[in-house]
């Protein structure tokens, strides 16, 4: 494009909203219980376009965007996202980068990538450059608060709808976990792949013992068997778990340095990253780290955000089709897609992420 006719693209405004959506049933995993999910939405405006981004975080994240980040973003060129990312990182220096600050940065970063793609009239996957047309999705839920019937019905439902990989939560009642895993296997049959996620609930010896029990039901993915902060423990379990079982972790990564340390520790078989915590910019950087080490990458939750970026990075393995986030994205956004034969395909007829906030529907949940 001729620079002399390029449209003026300063970011004129960041608009922030928050929505609190009750769960459809009380939920829990190995270490946490919840009955609602908060969505913080950012709309970034420039050149008569508005980009949409969001994160799953507390309402304080929205206040942080307004009170801290907006000053660093508004007025900057919407097309120069790396510069804005660096400006935000500088702005949060004294606030602590991981956690709220990182999720606030992530939501703004997603909105800016969506905005840039809209200004150029491109789907985000095409702007980034696709290396594949779709991303395999795995159904995720199986909460520890579910009884055996709920667990079986949910996992079976995904398989019956063409999703060949499903994940359940474990770790709250370790003595019952082998039984629950057996219930899940019986529900989905022998052809589907079964994953488990302990959310760091086990200690090292518990995790090793569980790995041996879970392999009896052909569990092929063991996520956060111990805390993600215990890199030595993750590596121990990776080295001693059955060879058919991948060890996965990384969802709580906010910075590239976190992912680098996890890879250098040889702690996982599958590195997970979450765009709602590290942004599209951080996700792309994480993919480079994975590619350099011949490691695969998985998108954690928020399938509507990971779908486009996942199509643009070579080491991508799959994306988590998480019950809570799928439900919220379909309720509150027009353009949220569903898997076809277990694969999420971006709608290339829509610019950016292809999402539009259903304002009337969302208003009832406004924080």
N, C-alpha and C positions, 0 to 999 in steps of 0.2 A: 504494500500500500504506500502511495506517495505521502511522505511525511507532511507535505504542505496541505493536504486535504484530509489528514487524519482527524477524526472528531476529538474535541476536547473531552478528556475523561477523568477529571478529578472526582474523587469520592465526595459527594455532597452531603451525605448523611448516613449514619447508622441508626436504624430503628430496631429496638429490642423488645421482645415480648416473651412471656413465660406462661406455660400451661401445665397444670397439674392434673394428670389423668389417673383415676383409680384403676387398679388391676381388676380383671374379671373374676379373680379368686385370690385369696391370700397366698403369697408366694414366699419361698425361702430356698436357700442353697445351703452349702456346708457351713457358712459363717455369717449369714445375714438373712434378715426377714424384712419384707416390705409389702405394702398394700396400695402404693401409688408410685407413679413415675413422673418426674418433672422434665419438661422439654423447654429449653431456652432457644428461641428463634431470633436470628439476626437477618435484617434486610439491609443491604448496602446499595445505595443509589448512585448512579453516574450515567451521563449521556442518555437520559430519558429511559434508562433501564434500571431494574432492581434485581439484585442477586440474593438468593436465599441460602442461608446456612443455619445449622442448629447443632446443639449438643444435648446430651442427657445428663443434667447436672442440677444442682440446687439453684434456687432463684438468686442467690447471692452472686452467681456467675453472671447473670444478666446485669446486676448493679455494677459489677466490676467492669463490664464492657462499657457501660455508660460513663462511669466515673473515672476510669483509668485509660482504657484503650481508645475510646472515640477520638480523643485529642491527637493520638499518634496516627490515626488512620484517615480521618476526614481532611480533605484537601490534597492527599497524595494521589498519584496517578493510578487509576484502577487497573491499568494494564501491567504495572510493575509490582507484581505480587511478592517476589523475593525481597524487594526493598521494604515493603510494608511489613512483611514477616520479621525482618531484622529490626525495624523500628518498634514493633510491638515487643519483641524480646528485650530490647533495651529498656522500654518503658516499665516492664514488670520486674526489673532487676531487684529492687528492694522489697518486692511483695512476695517473693518466693515463686519460682517458675512452675514446679509440679503442682497438680491439683487444680484449684479454681482458676488461677491465672492461665494455666495451659489450656484448660477447656474453654475459657473465654477466647483465647487466641485461636483455638481450633474452629470455633463457631464463626468467627469473623473471617478466618482464612477460607473456609468452605464458601461463605457468602461471596467473597471476592473472586474465587475461581468460577463460581456460577455466574457472577456478574460479567466477568471477562468473556466467558463463552457466549453469553446472551448478546453482548455488544457486537461480537463477531458473527453472531447468527449460527453458532455451532453447538452440537451436543458436547458436553464436557469430555466424553470419551474420545471424540474426534479431535478436539483441541489438544488433548494430551498425546494423542497418537495411539491407536489401538493395535495391540498384538494378538487379540482374540476378540470374538464376537459376543461372548457371554462368560459368566462365572458360575461354576457349580455351587449350589447352595446346600447346606445341611440344616435340617429342622432342629431347633434347639428350644428346650424347655424342661419337661420332666422334673419339675420342682420337687424338693423334698417334702413340701406341704401337701403334695398330691397323694391320695391313697392309690392302691394298686390298680384300681379300675381306671382312675383318671390318667395315671401314668401310661397304662397300656393303650387307652383310647387315643391319647394325643399322639404318641409315637406311631401307632398303627395308622392313624389318619394321614400323617405325612407320607408314609411309605405308599399308602393307597393312592395318594395324589401325585405320585411319581418322584418323590424325593428319596433317593436311595441311601442317604446317610442321616442319622438322627443322634441327638445328644441329650443326655439326662444329667441331673444334678445328683451328687453323692456327698457323703462326708458328715452329715448332721447326726446320723445314727450308724456309725461304722459297722456295728454287729448286724444290722439289717441290710446293709448295702449289697452283699452277695445275693440275697433273696430278691431285692428290687431289680437288680441287673438281670437276674434270671427271668423275672416277670417281663421286663422289657424285651429280652431276646425272644421269648415265646410269642410276644405280641407282634413283632416285626418280621418273624421268620428268619431263615438262615441266609438269605441272599443279601439283605440290607446290612450296611455297616453300622456298628454301634459305638458311640463315643460316650465317655463319662467325664464329668468336670467336678472336681472336689473343691474348687475355689480356695485352695490352700488350707483345707481343714485338717488334713492328716499330718502326723509327724513322719519322719523318714521311715521308721520301721513299719508303721501302719501302712504307709503307701506301698512299700515293697510287698507286704503280705497281701494287700488288696490287689495289686497288679497280678499276682499269681492266681488269686481267686477269679478275677475278672476275665482272665484269658480263657477260663473254662467256658465262658459265654462268647468267646471270640470278640472281645472288646479290642478295637484297633487304635484308639486314641484316648490318652489319659491326660486330661488338662489340669494344670496346677495341682499336682498330687501333694505338693507342699507349697509353702508361701513362695511367691515369685521373688521375694527378697533373698531366699535361701538358694543361691546359685549353686553352691556345692551340693546341697541336697538334691536339686533338680538333676545335676550331672550324675550323681550317684544312682538315682532311680533310672535315668536314661540308660546308663551303662548296664544295669542289672535287670531291668524289666524284660519281659519276653520280646524277642526280636520283631514279632508281628505288631507290637504296640508302640505307636508314636507318642512321645512326650511333648506336650504343647504348653506354651505360656507366652506372656508378653503384653497382655491386654492393658496392663497398667503403665505402659511406657508413655511418657510425655515428651521425651527428648531423644535425639539420636544417640546420645551418650549412653542412655539406658539400654537401648537395643544393641549397641556395640558391645557393651559389657556382657550381655546375655549370650551373644554369639561367641565372643572370645572365651567365655567360660565353657563353651560346648554343652550348654545346659538343656537344649531342646532339640527335637527333631523338626518341629514346626514352630516358627516364630509368629506370634499374633501381634497385630497392631490395630488400633482403634482410631479412626479418623476423628471421632468426636473428642478425642483426647490429644491427638498429635497433629490434627489438621491434614488436609490434602498434601500440603508442602512436606510435612513430616513423614507422611505415609510414602510419598515418592522417594524420599531420602532413605527410608527404611528398606524399601525394595532394592535400592542400589546396594546397601549393605548385605542383604540376603543374596543377591545375585553374585556378589564378589566372593561369597563363601559357599556357593552352590547349595543354599538353604531355601526351603519353600516358605512362603508367606501366606497367612490367612487373615481375612478381615473379621474383626470382632464386632458382632452386633450391627445395628444401624445399616441394614442391607441396602437401602436406597442411596446411602452415601458411598458405600464401598463399591457398588456395581460399576460406576464409570471409571474410577481410578483403577479398579482391579483389572479392567479390560486393557489398561495401558501399561501394566508392569509385567515383566517376563516371569518372575518367580511365583506368581500368584497361584495358590492351590484351590481355595474355596472361600466362601463368605458365610457367616453365621446368620441363618434365618431365624432370629430370636423372637419368641412368641410375643413378648411385651412390645418390642419395637415394631414388629410387623403390624401388630394391632393398631398402634398409635399412628404409624405412617399411613396406613390405609384409612384410618378415621379422619386424619387432619390434613392430608396432602392429596391433591389431585395429581395423578401421574405415578403413584407408587405401583410398581410392577410385581407380579407374582411369578414364581418359577414355572417354566415349561419343561417337562421331562427332567426336572431337577436342576435347571439352569436359569439364571437371571440374565435377561438380555436388555440392555438399555434401549429405550425408544429413541431412535436416531432422527425421528421427525420433530422432536422437541428440543429447543436449545437448552444449554446448561445442563443441570441435573434433571430437567424435565418435570420439576415439581412446582406446584402452586399451592399456597396455603388456602385451605377452605376456611375463610375467615368466620363465616357464620357458624360453622360447625365447631370451630376452635374456641369461639368466644365463651361458650358455656364452661370451659375449663380454664379460663384466664386467671392467672394468679393475681 
